[in-house]
Amino acid sequence: MSRLNDLLRRLDQTDAALAKDLRREVEALTDRRAFGLNFERHAPEAVELPGRPVRRGDKVRVLPPRGSKIGSGDQRLWRVTGFTRTDDDARSATLELLGDEAETSVALVDDLVVVAEFRDPIYPGLVSTGKVERGGDKPYHAVINAENYHALQTLLFTHRGKVDAIYIDPPYNTGAKDWKYNNDYVEGEDLYRHSKWLAFMERRLKLARDLLHPAHGALLVTIDENEVARLTLLLEQTFDGWLISPIQIRHNPRGVQGDVISMTHETALVVTRAGHKVRDGRRLSTDEIEAGSSPLRNWGAESLRTDAATCFYPIFVRDGEIVGFGDYLHRDDETHPEKNETLADGTIAVWPIDSKGVERKWRYSRSSVEAILGVLRVKTATKNGLDVVDIEIAKTHGPVKSVWVGPLLDANTYGSQVLGALLPDRKFPFPKSLYAVKDAIEMLTAGIPDALVLDFFAGSGTTAHATMLLNAEDGGRRRSISISNNEIAASEQKGLLARGLRPGHDAWEALGICEYITKARVKAAIIGKATTGAALGGEYRTTPVRAMGEGFEENAIFYSLTYESPLAVSSHRDFEQIAPLLWLRAGAVGPCIDSLHSSWEVTERYGVLADLNQSEAFIEALVASESARMAFVVTDEDRLFESVVRELPDGVEPVRLYEAYLQNFEIETSRSAL
């Protein structure tokens, strides 16, 4: 509607009568909108691509003079029609205004920034900006500096239907300067604030839906009271037929005063496919384990020794630890102690006899109870001046409940303070509790120890950190993909602008969120050292407790998204930028084929064939490999591609380059324009 109103206002200047008639028809249609969440799908977003070389045919904006506020000046879009040289040999571009108005201009290339609207096709690549390797043969976590809409389009080429869990913490749309729409911060008094946010979220959620695993993929998105109602409806429309379950998380027990009440919680909306349930629940905190443990001795109905003869036996305890189990006693066996007894070596034999001397039974037979030894614990209590020893089952997991409460969920203590330990010389507002995110990931990926976890609002990198912590706790091989743009907070831009810097300058980009915070945190967590170089102190609240200074046995690689020319891609000139996409698609394990020094190459998980005259040697290498799962074949010829496919070993998926790559982004662009 806002876009339509703009067009009608322009029409008023040339044909007022026609504009009036059109308004009447629009109003009639508006009254017949379908029931449900209705919002205005505004003109597509536009993202500036600082640092991207300006090419003929590009859409560009003319930047304001150096030192000016970002987003000020001429926000119109121009198309580059040619280039010339000025008298002092500077490069300038000739421009024509996009739209109905005919206007041309000339500007220095250094004063232009390339702009991509979300209905424009993009052809992305990735450039590595570093890596950390401490995980041996484990798969790599990836951190990508990118506008997340374009990054999601990129992942549709590499991971369509392969993501097990998505955790996101999007902008909460509070009216503060926490997110931009079309290069402008959305202010609290903006009349279209909510519909802009919904349009922004819908575009990304549609892509995210296609990335989720078709059988068990699940999404969790956190939100506060500003948009929780609208987001719930948006999720119902976008994930039609899926189930949406809200969880209230008390992340700020001190509270933040709202208009009426002090808010201590936020909402996590869990989206799962119909028929799929979150499996084992989340790992309980230490406090919850303490409160939720239950006695191993049976009580109530059918709890007597006579109800199960094989469940009456002693459990031996020494120095507070279980050291063995005795044989069960038959009913006609010789006498036994009437209560726990201390043996000559100090070992205590604990029997399932209650305080009144009633012979009861353990919940499980000896063979069964030995299998759960890891969750049994010894409990000592003082009664009538005497120490009484008993056995309990420490409940480490519980059903997923709709309210999460506990000290480890505190975003200040276990979000801000944990991040402060990792990045003591840097600031980031409102990071999530590391343990709240870990609980969420464990819930979403229960039963999938090698799950792929995606966060496309990665911020400070809590999701990657939590995934690594969970792996350390249970031995999993989960991997994460974290996507963050490289925005600099509005409050921090002033000093950079005063120095004459702009987005795209190395000094500016080095201080952006992804480069300065997200990547830095992931690296610091893995190596166990803060950004200042100091070893990390403190401990992770895990079972068993883990020193932060140990770091993690994990691998991570850092990327920046690039925008390539389709002609250069199709002619095999941009292979180095496309190579990381092939590696990610093959599982992000082992070495990446980052350049083709010969006509073909095969690594641990995949191979690339660039010269079909060498297909015989290529196929022999794939046959010899026990772990290769993908083959990328560079050819324009259907017949030649099919001939290679016929010879591939079973279990190796063929992908044709660069047709599959180009078609992916052309199709996604046409969808986004709808």
N, C-alpha and C positions, 0 to 999 in steps of 0.2 A: 504493500500500500504506500509506504513512504516513497518508493521509487516511482510508482504510478502517479502519486500526487505531484512529484517534481515534473514529470512529463506533462501533466495537465496544466501546470502553471506556465510552462513554456508554450503550450498550445494556446493559452489565453492571449498571448501577444500577437498571434497570427490569425486565429479563428475562434473567437470567444464563444460563438454559438455552438460550434462543434464541441468545444471543451465542456460547455454546460450540459449538452446531451450525454456526453460520455460519463460525466459525474453522476447523472441520474441513473444510468445503467449500472455503474459501479456500486452505488448505494443499494440498488435492488439486489445485486448479487451478494453484497456483504450481509444483508439480512438473511440470506439462505445458506450461510456457512454451516458446515456439518457440525454436529455436536462433538465436543471434545476440546482438546487444547488447540486454540487458534492463535497464531502469531504471524507476524509479517516476515516473510523471507526476503530480507533486504538485498540490495544489490550485492553481488558476490564480494567477498573480502578481497583485498589486494595486499600482497606482502612485498615489501621492498627487499631487494637482494643486493645489499652493499658488498662491494668487492667483486661482483660478477662483471666481467668485461662487457662493455656496451657494443652491441652488434647492430648492423643494419636490420630494420624491421622490428627491433625491440620496442616494447612499451616502456616509457621512462617518465619520471618526475624531475622537475628542475628543483634542485635543492636551494633552500634559503641561504643567504650570506653566512659565512662562517661566524660562529658565535650565537646564531639565532636559535630559538627554541625548536626542538624536533617537532615536525608536524606543522610548523608555521609556513607561511609563504604560499606559493602556487601549488595547490594539490591536484590540479588537472593532469590528465594523462596525455602524453604526446607519443607519436611514433617517429622513430629515427629513419630518415629517408636517405641520408648520405653523410659524408665526412669531408671536411676541408682542413687546411692548415692556416693559422692566423699569421700575422706578420712576425711575431716572436716565436714562431714554430710550435705553438701550442695546438693541440688537436681540438677542433670544434665539430659540432654535429648540426645538421639541418633537421628541423622538426616540423611535423604537421600535427595539429590538434585533433585528438580523437573525438568523435561525436558529430553532431549536425552542423556545428559552426565551422566555417572554413577559416583557418588561421595557421600561419607558419611562423617559425622563429628560428633563431640560431643560439646555441649555448655551448660553452666549453664542456668537453666530455667529462672533465673532473668535477663539474657541477651537476652531473646527471646521476641518477640511480635507477637501475632497471627494476621494473615492477612486474609481478606476475599476479594476474587475477585468477581466481579459482576455477574459472571456466576456460582458462588457457591451458593448452597441453604443456606438460613439463617432462623433461627427460633427465632424471636424476642420476647422479653418481655419488660415490663416497671417496673422500680422501682421508687417510689415516693421519691422526695428529698425535699418536703415541700409544703405548700399551704397557701393561704390567703383567708379568708372567711368573706366577708362583704355584700354579695348579697342575703342573705336569700335563697329563693327557686330558684334563677336564675341558669341556667346551668353554668358550669365551663369553663373558658378559660384554655387551656393547653399549656405549654411550654415544648418542648422535646429536650433534649441534645442528638443529634444523627447525624450521617452522613445522609444527606438528601435523598439519593437514597434508603437506607435501610428503612428509616422512611416512605418514600412514599410507599414502598412495604408493610410495616406494616399497613398503612392506607387503603390499598386496602382490607384488611380483615375487618377493622372497618367502613370504610366510602365510599366504592365503590358507585359511582353515587349519593352521598349525599352532596357533597360540592357545595355551591351556588356560591361562588366567590373565585378566587385565585388571590392574589396580590403578585408579586415577584420582587425583585430588585437584580438580579444575579450579579456575578463579571463582570465588564465591559471589561476585557481582554485588559487593557491598556498597558500591558508589565510591570507594577509595580508588586510588590509582593502581589497581592490581591487574588490569588487563586492558588491551587495546582492541579496537575494532576499526579496520580500515585506517590504520596509522594514527588513530586518535584515542586517548584515554576516555573511557565511558564514565561520565560524571554521574553523581547520584541524582541530579535533577533532570537528567536526560529522559524525555517522555517516552523514548523508544528503548530505554535501557533493558527491560526484560525481554522484549522481542529480539533485540540484537543478540543478547546472550543466548537465547534459545536457538536462533539461526546458527550462531557460532558453534554451539554444542551439537546440534543435529547433524551438521555436515561431518563432524568427526566421529560421532557415534555410529553413523551409517557405515563408515569405513571400518571402524572397530568391529562391528558385528560380523563383517565378512572375514575378519582375521581369526575369529574364534573357532576352536575345534568343533566340528559338526556334532559330536556326540556329547562331550562333557565341558566344552568351553564355558567359562563363567566370567562375569564382569562385576567389579565392586567399585562404586564411585562414592566418595565422601562429599558432603555438602552441609551447609548450615541452614538456618531458618529463612534466609533471604530468598532462596530458590528451591527449597526442598519440595514444595507442592508442585511447582511447574516442572521440575526435573522428573518427578515421579510420573507425571502424565506424559512427558516427552519420551521417557523410557518405555512406557506402555505402548506408545504409538510406533516407536522405532523398532522395538523388539516384540513385535506382535506375536502373541501366543507363548511368550516366555513367562517365567514367574519372577516377580519382584518382591523381595523380602527386606524390610527395613530393620536395621540394627541401630540402637542408640548407644553411643560411645561417650562415656564421661571423660573427656580429654582435658578439661580445665576445671578441676574441683573448686578452685577459688571463685570462678564465675566471671563473666563479663556482663556488665549491666546493659540490658537492652532497653527498648522503649517502655516495657512494662515489667519484665522480670529479669533476673540475673541468669544468663545462659551458661550452663556447665557442660553441655553435651553438643555433639554434632551427630548427623545421621549418615550411616553407610547403607547405601541401597545395593543389594546383592541381586544380580540378574542371572538366572539359570534357565536352562532349557526345561520345558515341561517334561516330567518324568525323570529328571536328573536331580538327585539330592546331593548336597554337600556331604561327603562321606563320614569322616571320623570326628568332625568338630575341631575345635582349636585346643592347643596345649594350654592347660591351666597354669596360672601364675603360681608362685610359691605360696602366696597367701590363700589362693583358692584351693591348692592341694591340701594345705593345712586344714581348711574348713570342710573340704569335700571328701576327706578320707573316711573309710568305713572299716569296721572290724572284720577280721577274717573269720572270727567265730560267729556262727549262725545264731540268730535270735528269733523268737516268735514261732509261728507254725512250722512244723516239720524241721525243727532245729535240734532235736535230741539225737543222742548217739544211736539210738535204736532205729532212727530214720535212715541212716546210711553208715553201715559198719566200717566201710573203708575210709571214712573221714574222721576217725578217732585215732590220733597218733601224736607223738610229741614233736615239737619244733625246738631245735637246740639253738640257744643264744649265748654269745660270749662277747663281752665288751660292747654291748649295744648292737651287735651285728648277728644276722642269722648265719649259722655255720653248718647246719645240717638238719636232716629230717629222720625221725625214727619210723619203724614199721608200725602199721596200724594193728590194733588189738581186736581180736574177735570177741564176741560177747562172753564166751566161756573161758577167755584167757585168764591167767592168774591176775592177782590184784595189781593195782596201779596207784600212784599217789592220788590223794584227794585234791591236790592243788599243785601249783608249780613247785619243782624241787631243784635245789642247787646240788650239782654233782661234785665229786671230789676235786676236779680240776677247775672249778669255778664256773663251769658251763651250767646254764639254767635250762631245764626241760620245761617248755611251756605247753600245757595241755588245754584242750577246749572245754574247760570246766569253769562255770561261772562263779561269782563271788559267794553264792549260796551252796556251792558244792554240787550243783546239778550237772550231770554229764551231758554236754552238748556236742556239737561236731563242727569241724572246720567246713567252710563252704565248698572246698574242693578236696578230691582225693590226693594222695601223695604225688602221684605222677603228674596230675594237673597243676598242683601248686608249685612244683619245681619249675614248671614252664613259665610261671609268672613271678619268679624270684625277684626280678628287677623292679617290680612295683610293690614289693612287700617291705615293710619297715617295722622296726621295733619301737614300741611306745612304752615309756615308763611313767607311771603316775604314783603319787603318794596318797595312800588311803590308810586312815587310822594309824598314822605314823610309820607305816611300812611301805617300801617300794614295791609296786605291783607291775609286773612286766606283761605286756600283751602284744599281739601281732595285728597290724592293720594293712589294708590295701590302700596304697597312695594313688589316688585317682588322678592320673596325669592328663587325661583328655576327658572332655565332657561334651554333651550335646550342644549344638550351636543355639545360643539363647539370644533373645531380642534386645537384651540390655547387657552391655559390657561395662563393668566397674572394677577398678583396681588401681593400685598405685603405679604400676608399670605403664598405664595408659596416659599418664600425665605428660602432655606435650611440652610443658616447660622443663621438667626435670629430665625426661628421656627423649626430648626432641631438641630444644634449644641448647641445653647443657651438653648433651652428647655431641651435637654439631660444633659447639664451642670448643670442645676438647680436640676435635679433629681439625678444625679451622680456626685457631685462636686469633688469627690476624684478619679474619673476614666476617662479614655479617650477612645473615639471611633471615627474613621475617617468617615466623610461624611454621617451622618445620614440624612434621608429624613425630609422634613418639615412635621410636625404632621398634618397640615391642608391640605396639598396636598394629603396625604394618606387618610385622612378622606373624602375628596371630592371624591376620587376614589372609596372608599368602599361604600359611599352613592350612587354613580352612579351605581355601579355593583349590589347593593342589594336593590335598590328602590322597594318598595312594598313587601319586605320580612323582616318584623321586627324581625324574629327569625333566620335570615340567619346564615349559617356556613361559616366562612372566613378562608382560609388557606394561610399561608406564609411559604414556605420551604427554603427561604433564609432570615431568620428573623433578623439577625444582631443585631441591638440595640433594637429591639422589638417595632418599631414604629407602625406596623400594629395592634398589640394587643392594644396598647395605643389608637390609633385612633378609633378602634372599640368600646372601652369602652367610649370614649368621645362622639361618635355618639349616643350610647345608652343613655347617660346622657342628650343629647340634645333633643332626640325625644321619649324617653321612650321605646326604643327597647330592645329586649332580644337576640341580636346577640351574637354569641360566636366565638372565634378564636382558631386556632391551629397554634402555632409558632414553627418552627423547625430550630435549629441552631447547627452547630458543635461547638466544644470547642477548636478550634485552638487558639493559642497565636500568635500575630503578630511577624513577623520575627525580627523586631527591639527590641522586648521585650524578646526574647528567650535567648539572650546572657547571661544576668545576671543569669537566672535560670540554664543554662548549666554550668556556672562557679561554681555553688553551687553543681554540681554533680546530679542535678535533671533531670528526664526524663518524657515524657508523661506517664500518669498513676499514677504518684506520687500524693498524695493528695494536696501537696502545689502547684504543677504544675497545676493540674486540676481546683483548686479553682480560678485561674487567667484566665481561658479560656473564650472565648467570651460568651458562653451560660450561664455559672455559674456566671461570674463576671459582665456581662453587661445585657444580655437579661432578665434573671430572676430577676435581681436586679431592672431593670427599671419597669417591670410590677408590682412588689411588691411596689415600691416607689410610682408609680402613683395611685395604689389602696388605700394605707393607707394615702397618702398625706404628706409623710415625705421623705426627701432625705436620701441617704445611710449613711450620717453622723449622722442621727437622728434628724436633724433640720426640723421644719415644713416648708413646701413649701410656698414660697411667690409667688406673681404674680397671674395672672388670665388667664384663657383660653379665647380665642377670639371666644366665642360662643354667641348665642342668647337664653336666656339672658346670660350675662357674668357670668362665674363660677370661683370661687377661686380654685387655684390648691391645696391649703391646705385642701379642703373638701374631696379630694380623690374621690373614686367611690364606689357605692354600687354594687360591682361585686365580683365574686369568681374566683380564679385561682389556678391551681395545677401544680406542676413542676415535670418532669420526666427525667430519663435517660434511654436510650435504652439499653437492655441487649441482649445477644446472648445465647440462650438456646440449650440444647441437645434434638433432636427430641425424643429420647428414654425416657428421663426424662419427657418430655411434655406428650407423649402418655400414660405413666404409671401414670399420675396424680401427679407427684412429684413436678412439677414446677407451681402449681396453683397460688401461690402468685404473680409470675411474669406475668402470663397470665391474671389474674383477672382485671387489669386496662384496658386491651383491650376489655374485655366484657362490662365493664362499659361505655367506650367510644362509643362502638358500640350501646349501648342502649340509648345514648343521653347525657351522662355526667351530669345527673341530680340526685340529692338525694345521699344517701349513696352508697358506692362501697362495693360489697361483696368481701373483700380482702382475706378472708380465710374461709374455710368451717369447722366450729366447729361441725356442725351436718351434716347429710347426704344431707340436702337441705337447701336453703334459698331463700326468696323472699323479695325484697326491692321495692322501689317506682316505678321503671321502668322495672325491669326484675327479673328473678329468675334463680338459678342454681341447678340442680338436679344431685347428684353424686351417689346416691344409688337408683336404680329403684324399690327396694322393698318399698320405701317410696313415690312412685309416687302419690298415692292417696291423701296423705296429701299435697304434693307439688301442685297438680292441684287444690285442694280446696283453697289453699292460693292464687293462681293466679286468680281463679274465684272471690274470695272476693275482690281482688284488682281492683280499678277502673282505675288505670293508668299504670299497667304493660303491656309492649308491646313486650317483648322478653323472650324466655325460652331456656337456654343452658342445654343440656342433655348430660351427660357423659356416653357413652356406645360404645362398639364395635359391638353390635348386631343390625343388621338391623331390625329384627322383634320387638325387645324390643323398639327401638326408634320409630318405626311406631305406636306401641301401645300407647305410651305416646302422640304422635302427635295427634292421633284421639281424645283424651280426652281434648286437650287444648281448652280454650275458644276462641271465634272469636276475631280476631284482635291481637292475640299473635303469633309472628313469631318464629318457632322452629329452633334452630341451634344445630347441632350434634358436640359434642366435643369427641375427638380432631380431627376428620376427616376433618371438614371444615377448621380448622386452618392449619393443615399440608398440605392439598391439595392446599390451597391458595398460600403458599410460594413455593411449588414444581412446580406448574404451572407457577408462575411468574418468577422463575429462568429459566425454560426452554424457556420462551419467551425472556428473556434478553440475552440469549446465541445466538439468531438468528442474 
